[in-house]
Amino acid sequence: MPQLNPTPWFAILIITWLVLITVVFSSVLMFTFPNDPSLLDTNPILAEPWNWPWF
């Protein structure tokens, strides 16, 4: 049964993974976020009570 011989399939597997890793990693590492994360404002938000007309 030739499919049990790992010699050609292992080489194909390794070459395929190397190609995919170089293509995927290079494209993922070049990805830039559309908006850079920045620190949030440290001032607390002052909440004002609502003026309910029925209360």
N, CA, C and O atoms as a CHARMM CRD file, in Angstrom:
* protein
*
  220
    1    1 MET  N      0.84200  -1.18200   0.00000 PROA 1      0.00000
    2    1 MET  CA     0.00000   0.00000   0.00000 PROA 1      0.00000
    3    1 MET  C      0.88600   1.24400   0.00000 PROA 1      0.00000
    4    1 MET  O      1.54500   1.52400   1.00100 PROA 1      0.00000
    5    2 PRO  N      0.91400   1.98300  -1.08600 PROA 2      0.00000
    6    2 PRO  CA     1.84100   3.11400  -1.19600 PROA 2      0.00000
    7    2 PRO  C      1.48000   4.28600  -0.29500 PROA 2      0.00000
    8    2 PRO  O      2.35000   5.10200   0.00800 PROA 2      0.00000
    9    3 GLN  N      0.23100   4.40100   0.14400 PROA 3      0.00000
   10    3 GLN  CA    -0.13500   5.54200   0.97100 PROA 3      0.00000
   11    3 GLN  C      0.47100   5.45400   2.36200 PROA 3      0.00000
   12    3 GLN  O      0.47800   6.44700   3.08900 PROA 3      0.00000
   13    4 LEU  N      0.98500   4.27900   2.75100 PROA 4      0.00000
   14    4 LEU  CA     1.61600   4.14600   4.05300 PROA 4      0.00000
   15    4 LEU  C      3.08900   4.55200   4.02400 PROA 4      0.00000
   16    4 LEU  O      3.71800   4.64400   5.07800 PROA 4      0.00000
   17    5 ASN  N      3.64400   4.79300   2.84800 PROA 5      0.00000
   18    5 ASN  CA     5.02300   5.23500   2.74400 PROA 5      0.00000
   19    5 ASN  C      5.06500   6.73700   3.04400 PROA 5      0.00000
   20    5 ASN  O      4.56500   7.52700   2.24300 PROA 5      0.00000
   21    6 PRO  N      5.65300   7.15500   4.18400 PROA 6      0.00000
   22    6 PRO  CA     5.58800   8.57200   4.56900 PROA 6      0.00000
   23    6 PRO  C      6.58300   9.46800   3.84600 PROA 6      0.00000
   24    6 PRO  O      6.53100  10.68600   4.01300 PROA 6      0.00000
   25    7 THR  N      7.47200   8.91700   3.06100 PROA 7      0.00000
   26    7 THR  CA     8.53000   9.73700   2.48000 PROA 7      0.00000
   27    7 THR  C      8.00400  10.85100   1.57700 PROA 7      0.00000
   28    7 THR  O      8.35400  12.00600   1.82100 PROA 7      0.00000
   29    8 PRO  N      7.19200  10.59100   0.55400 PROA 8      0.00000
   30    8 PRO  CA     6.75500  11.73700  -0.27700 PROA 8      0.00000
   31    8 PRO  C      5.72500  12.61500   0.42600 PROA 8      0.00000
   32    8 PRO  O      5.72600  13.83100   0.23200 PROA 8      0.00000
   33    9 TRP  N      4.85100  12.03000   1.23600 PROA 9      0.00000
   34    9 TRP  CA     3.78000  12.79700   1.85800 PROA 9      0.00000
   35    9 TRP  C      4.29100  13.69100   2.97600 PROA 9      0.00000
   36    9 TRP  O      3.77000  14.78400   3.19400 PROA 9      0.00000
   37   10 PHE  N      5.30200  13.22700   3.67700 PROA 10     0.00000
   38   10 PHE  CA     5.86200  14.05600   4.74500 PROA 10     0.00000
   39   10 PHE  C      6.55000  15.28600   4.16200 PROA 10     0.00000
   40   10 PHE  O      6.43100  16.37800   4.71800 PROA 10     0.00000
   41   11 ALA  N      7.25600  15.13000   3.07000 PROA 11     0.00000
   42   11 ALA  CA     7.90400  16.27400   2.42000 PROA 11     0.00000
   43   11 ALA  C      6.85800  17.26000   1.89800 PROA 11     0.00000
   44   11 ALA  O      7.02400  18.47300   2.02900 PROA 11     0.00000
   45   12 ILE  N      5.79100  16.74000   1.31200 PROA 12     0.00000
   46   12 ILE  CA     4.71700  17.60600   0.82000 PROA 12     0.00000
   47   12 ILE  C      4.05700  18.34600   1.98000 PROA 12     0.00000
   48   12 ILE  O      3.74300  19.53000   1.86500 PROA 12     0.00000
   49   13 LEU  N      3.84800  17.65200   3.08900 PROA 13     0.00000
   50   13 LEU  CA     3.24700  18.27100   4.26900 PROA 13     0.00000
   51   13 LEU  C      4.12800  19.39300   4.80400 PROA 13     0.00000
   52   13 LEU  O      3.63400  20.48100   5.09700 PROA 13     0.00000
   53   14 ILE  N      5.41200  19.13900   4.93100 PROA 14     0.00000
   54   14 ILE  CA     6.32600  20.15400   5.46100 PROA 14     0.00000
   55   14 ILE  C      6.40400  21.36700   4.52700 PROA 14     0.00000
   56   14 ILE  O      6.36900  22.50700   4.98800 PROA 14     0.00000
   57   15 ILE  N      6.50900  21.12800   3.24000 PROA 15     0.00000
   58   15 ILE  CA     6.59700  22.23800   2.27800 PROA 15     0.00000
   59   15 ILE  C      5.30500  23.05500   2.28300 PROA 15     0.00000
   60   15 ILE  O      5.34100  24.28400   2.22900 PROA 15     0.00000
   61   16 THR  N      4.17200  22.36900   2.34700 PROA 16     0.00000
   62   16 THR  CA     2.88700  23.06700   2.38600 PROA 16     0.00000
   63   16 THR  C      2.77600  23.94200   3.62900 PROA 16     0.00000
   64   16 THR  O      2.36100  25.09800   3.54000 PROA 16     0.00000
   65   17 TRP  N      3.14400  23.39900   4.78500 PROA 17     0.00000
   66   17 TRP  CA     3.07800  24.18000   6.01900 PROA 17     0.00000
   67   17 TRP  C      4.03400  25.36400   5.98700 PROA 17     0.00000
   68   17 TRP  O      3.68700  26.45000   6.45200 PROA 17     0.00000
   69   18 LEU  N      5.22100  25.17100   5.44800 PROA 18     0.00000
   70   18 LEU  CA     6.16300  26.29200   5.36500 PROA 18     0.00000
   71   18 LEU  C      5.63700  27.40300   4.47500 PROA 18     0.00000
   72   18 LEU  O      5.78500  28.58200   4.79800 PROA 18     0.00000
   73   19 VAL  N      5.02500  27.03900   3.35800 PROA 19     0.00000
   74   19 VAL  CA     4.46100  28.05900   2.46500 PROA 19     0.00000
   75   19 VAL  C      3.29400  28.77100   3.14100 PROA 19     0.00000
   76   19 VAL  O      3.20300  29.99800   3.09300 PROA 19     0.00000
   77   20 LEU  N      2.41000  28.01200   3.76500 PROA 20     0.00000
   78   20 LEU  CA     1.25300  28.62900   4.43200 PROA 20     0.00000
   79   20 LEU  C      1.68700  29.52300   5.58900 PROA 20     0.00000
   80   20 LEU  O      1.13500  30.60600   5.78400 PROA 20     0.00000
   81   21 ILE  N      2.67000  29.07000   6.35100 PROA 21     0.00000
   82   21 ILE  CA     3.12200  29.87900   7.48500 PROA 21     0.00000
   83   21 ILE  C      3.73400  31.18200   6.99800 PROA 21     0.00000
   84   21 ILE  O      3.47700  32.23200   7.58600 PROA 21     0.00000
   85   22 THR  N      4.52800  31.14300   5.95200 PROA 22     0.00000
   86   22 THR  CA     5.14200  32.38900   5.47600 PROA 22     0.00000
   87   22 THR  C      4.09600  33.32700   4.88400 PROA 22     0.00000
   88   22 THR  O      4.18300  34.53900   5.08100 PROA 22     0.00000
   89   23 VAL  N      3.12300  32.80300   4.17100 PROA 23     0.00000
   90   23 VAL  CA     2.10200  33.66500   3.56400 PROA 23     0.00000
   91   23 VAL  C      1.16000  34.21300   4.62400 PROA 23     0.00000
   92   23 VAL  O      0.88600  35.41300   4.64400 PROA 23     0.00000
   93   24 VAL  N      0.66100  33.35600   5.49900 PROA 24     0.00000
   94   24 VAL  CA    -0.31900  33.79000   6.50200 PROA 24     0.00000
   95   24 VAL  C      0.33600  34.69800   7.53000 PROA 24     0.00000
   96   24 VAL  O     -0.22100  35.74500   7.86400 PROA 24     0.00000
   97   25 PHE  N      1.49000  34.32900   8.03300 PROA 25     0.00000
   98   25 PHE  CA     2.12800  35.16700   9.04500 PROA 25     0.00000
   99   25 PHE  C      2.51000  36.52300   8.49700 PROA 25     0.00000
  100   25 PHE  O      2.36800  37.53100   9.18900 PROA 25     0.00000
  101   26 SER  N      2.99000  36.56800   7.27000 PROA 26     0.00000
  102   26 SER  CA     3.35500  37.87500   6.72200 PROA 26     0.00000
  103   26 SER  C      2.12900  38.75800   6.52300 PROA 26     0.00000
  104   26 SER  O      2.19300  39.96600   6.74900 PROA 26     0.00000
  105   27 SER  N      1.01800  38.16800   6.10600 PROA 27     0.00000
  106   27 SER  CA    -0.18300  38.98200   5.92000 PROA 27     0.00000
  107   27 SER  C     -0.79600  39.38700   7.25300 PROA 27     0.00000
  108   27 SER  O     -1.34100  40.48400   7.37000 PROA 27     0.00000
  109   28 VAL  N     -0.71900  38.53100   8.24900 PROA 28     0.00000
  110   28 VAL  CA    -1.27600  38.87500   9.55800 PROA 28     0.00000
  111   28 VAL  C     -0.41000  39.92500  10.24700 PROA 28     0.00000
  112   28 VAL  O     -0.93500  40.84000  10.88100 PROA 28     0.00000
  113   29 LEU  N      0.88900  39.80300  10.13200 PROA 29     0.00000
  114   29 LEU  CA     1.76100  40.77500  10.78000 PROA 29     0.00000
  115   29 LEU  C      1.69500  42.14000  10.12000 PROA 29     0.00000
  116   29 LEU  O      1.98300  43.14400  10.77100 PROA 29     0.00000
  117   30 MET  N      1.32700  42.21000   8.85600 PROA 30     0.00000
  118   30 MET  CA     1.21000  43.49600   8.17800 PROA 30     0.00000
  119   30 MET  C     -0.14300  44.15300   8.41100 PROA 30     0.00000
  120   30 MET  O     -0.36200  45.28200   7.97300 PROA 30     0.00000
  121   31 PHE  N     -1.05400  43.46600   9.09400 PROA 31     0.00000
  122   31 PHE  CA    -2.38500  44.00800   9.35800 PROA 31     0.00000
  123   31 PHE  C     -2.28300  45.17100  10.33100 PROA 31     0.00000
  124   31 PHE  O     -1.59900  45.07900  11.35000 PROA 31     0.00000
  125   32 THR  N     -2.95500  46.25100  10.01900 PROA 32     0.00000
  126   32 THR  CA    -2.99300  47.39300  10.92300 PROA 32     0.00000
  127   32 THR  C     -4.43100  47.62800  11.33600 PROA 32     0.00000
  128   32 THR  O     -5.35700  47.44600  10.54600 PROA 32     0.00000
  129   33 PHE  N     -4.60400  48.02800  12.56200 PROA 33     0.00000
  130   33 PHE  CA    -5.93400  48.29800  13.07000 PROA 33     0.00000
  131   33 PHE  C     -6.44200  49.61500  12.48800 PROA 33     0.00000
  132   33 PHE  O     -5.65900  50.55100  12.32600 PROA 33     0.00000
  133   34 PRO  N     -7.72800  49.70900  12.17300 PROA 34     0.00000
  134   34 PRO  CA    -8.25300  50.95500  11.61100 PROA 34     0.00000
  135   34 PRO  C     -8.21500  52.10800  12.61200 PROA 34     0.00000
  136   34 PRO  O     -8.09200  53.26600  12.21200 PROA 34     0.00000
  137   35 ASN  N     -8.31700  51.81300  13.88000 PROA 35     0.00000
  138   35 ASN  CA    -8.21100  52.87700  14.87900 PROA 35     0.00000
  139   35 ASN  C     -7.27500  52.36200  15.97500 PROA 35     0.00000
  140   35 ASN  O     -7.48500  51.29000  16.54300 PROA 35     0.00000
  141   36 ASP  N     -6.25700  53.14200  16.25100 PROA 36     0.00000
  142   36 ASP  CA    -5.29100  52.74300  17.25900 PROA 36     0.00000
  143   36 ASP  C     -5.92300  52.83800  18.63900 PROA 36     0.00000
  144   36 ASP  O     -6.58800  53.82500  18.95400 PROA 36     0.00000
  145   37 PRO  N     -5.72100  51.82700  19.45400 PROA 37     0.00000
  146   37 PRO  CA    -6.26400  51.91400  20.81300 PROA 37     0.00000
  147   37 PRO  C     -5.52400  52.99200  21.60000 PROA 37     0.00000
  148   37 PRO  O     -4.29800  53.08400  21.55200 PROA 37     0.00000
  149   38 SER  N     -6.26300  53.77300  22.29500 PROA 38     0.00000
  150   38 SER  CA    -5.65700  54.83400  23.09600 PROA 38     0.00000
  151   38 SER  C     -6.18800  54.72700  24.51600 PROA 38     0.00000
  152   38 SER  O     -7.18100  54.04800  24.77500 PROA 38     0.00000
  153   39 LEU  N     -5.52300  55.39500  25.41100 PROA 39     0.00000
  154   39 LEU  CA    -5.96300  55.37400  26.80000 PROA 39     0.00000
  155   39 LEU  C     -7.28500  56.12800  26.93400 PROA 39     0.00000
  156   39 LEU  O     -7.51200  57.15100  26.28700 PROA 39     0.00000
  157   40 LEU  N     -8.13300  55.59600  27.78000 PROA 40     0.00000
  158   40 LEU  CA    -9.39800  56.27100  28.02600 PROA 40     0.00000
  159   40 LEU  C     -9.16800  57.50400  28.89200 PROA 40     0.00000
  160   40 LEU  O     -8.17000  57.61200  29.60400 PROA 40     0.00000
  161   41 ASP  N    -10.10500  58.41200  28.81200 PROA 41     0.00000
  162   41 ASP  CA   -10.02400  59.60700  29.62500 PROA 41     0.00000
  163   41 ASP  C    -10.13800  59.21100  31.09100 PROA 41     0.00000
  164   41 ASP  O    -11.01200  58.42500  31.45600 PROA 41     0.00000
  165   42 THR  N     -9.26600  59.74600  31.92800 PROA 42     0.00000
  166   42 THR  CA    -9.26400  59.37200  33.33900 PROA 42     0.00000
  167   42 THR  C    -10.25000  60.17600  34.17000 PROA 42     0.00000
  168   42 THR  O    -10.45000  59.87600  35.34700 PROA 42     0.00000
  169   43 ASN  N    -10.87100  61.19200  33.58100 PROA 43     0.00000
  170   43 ASN  CA   -11.86000  61.97900  34.32200 PROA 43     0.00000
  171   43 ASN  C    -13.14400  61.17100  34.46800 PROA 43     0.00000
  172   43 ASN  O    -13.63700  60.60500  33.49200 PROA 43     0.00000
  173   44 PRO  N    -13.69000  61.11600  35.68700 PROA 44     0.00000
  174   44 PRO  CA   -14.93200  60.35800  35.85600 PROA 44     0.00000
  175   44 PRO  C    -16.10300  61.08700  35.20100 PROA 44     0.00000
  176   44 PRO  O    -16.14200  62.31600  35.13100 PROA 44     0.00000
  177   45 ILE  N    -17.03800  60.30000  34.73500 PROA 45     0.00000
  178   45 ILE  CA   -18.24300  60.86700  34.12900 PROA 45     0.00000
  179   45 ILE  C    -19.22800  61.18300  35.24600 PROA 45     0.00000
  180   45 ILE  O    -19.59800  60.31100  36.03300 PROA 45     0.00000
  181   46 LEU  N    -19.64200  62.42600  35.30200 PROA 46     0.00000
  182   46 LEU  CA   -20.58900  62.83600  36.34200 PROA 46     0.00000
  183   46 LEU  C    -22.00600  62.61300  35.84000 PROA 46     0.00000
  184   46 LEU  O    -22.44200  63.22700  34.86600 PROA 46     0.00000
  185   47 ALA  N    -22.70700  61.73200  36.51400 PROA 47     0.00000
  186   47 ALA  CA   -24.07500  61.43600  36.12600 PROA 47     0.00000
  187   47 ALA  C    -25.02700  62.38900  36.83700 PROA 47     0.00000
  188   47 ALA  O    -24.90800  62.61700  38.04100 PROA 47     0.00000
  189   48 GLU  N    -25.94500  62.92800  36.10300 PROA 48     0.00000
  190   48 GLU  CA   -26.94400  63.81400  36.68800 PROA 48     0.00000
  191   48 GLU  C    -28.26100  63.06000  36.78600 PROA 48     0.00000
  192   48 GLU  O    -28.58700  62.26900  35.90100 PROA 48     0.00000
  193   49 PRO  N    -29.02000  63.29200  37.84800 PROA 49     0.00000
  194   49 PRO  CA   -30.29600  62.57900  37.97800 PROA 49     0.00000
  195   49 PRO  C    -31.29600  63.05700  36.92100 PROA 49     0.00000
  196   49 PRO  O    -31.28800  64.21500  36.50400 PROA 49     0.00000
  197   50 TRP  N    -32.14100  62.14000  36.51300 PROA 50     0.00000
  198   50 TRP  CA   -33.14800  62.48200  35.53600 PROA 50     0.00000
  199   50 TRP  C    -34.30100  63.21800  36.22200 PROA 50     0.00000
  200   50 TRP  O    -34.60800  62.97900  37.39000 PROA 50     0.00000
  201   51 ASN  N    -34.90400  64.08400  35.49000 PROA 51     0.00000
  202   51 ASN  CA   -36.02600  64.84900  36.02400 PROA 51     0.00000
  203   51 ASN  C    -37.31400  64.17600  35.55900 PROA 51     0.00000
  204   51 ASN  O    -37.86900  64.53600  34.52100 PROA 51     0.00000
  205   52 TRP  N    -37.78900  63.19200  36.33400 PROA 52     0.00000
  206   52 TRP  CA   -38.99400  62.45800  35.95300 PROA 52     0.00000
  207   52 TRP  C    -40.22900  63.28700  36.25900 PROA 52     0.00000
  208   52 TRP  O    -40.39800  63.70900  37.40200 PROA 52     0.00000
  209   53 PRO  N    -41.08700  63.53500  35.30400 PROA 53     0.00000
  210   53 PRO  CA   -42.27300  64.36200  35.55800 PROA 53     0.00000
  211   53 PRO  C    -43.32500  63.64400  36.39300 PROA 53     0.00000
  212   53 PRO  O    -44.16500  64.31900  36.98900 PROA 53     0.00000
  213   54 TRP  N    -43.33100  62.33500  36.47100 PROA 54     0.00000
  214   54 TRP  CA   -44.38000  61.61600  37.19900 PROA 54     0.00000
  215   54 TRP  C    -43.94200  61.17500  38.57500 PROA 54     0.00000
  216   54 TRP  O    -44.69100  60.48300  39.26500 PROA 54     0.00000
  217   55 PHE  N    -42.76700  61.55100  38.98700 PROA 55     0.00000
  218   55 PHE  CA   -42.30000  61.12100  40.30000 PROA 55     0.00000
  219   55 PHE  C    -42.32800  62.26200  41.28000 PROA 55     0.00000
  220   55 PHE  O    -41.96700  62.08500  42.44400 PROA 55     0.00000
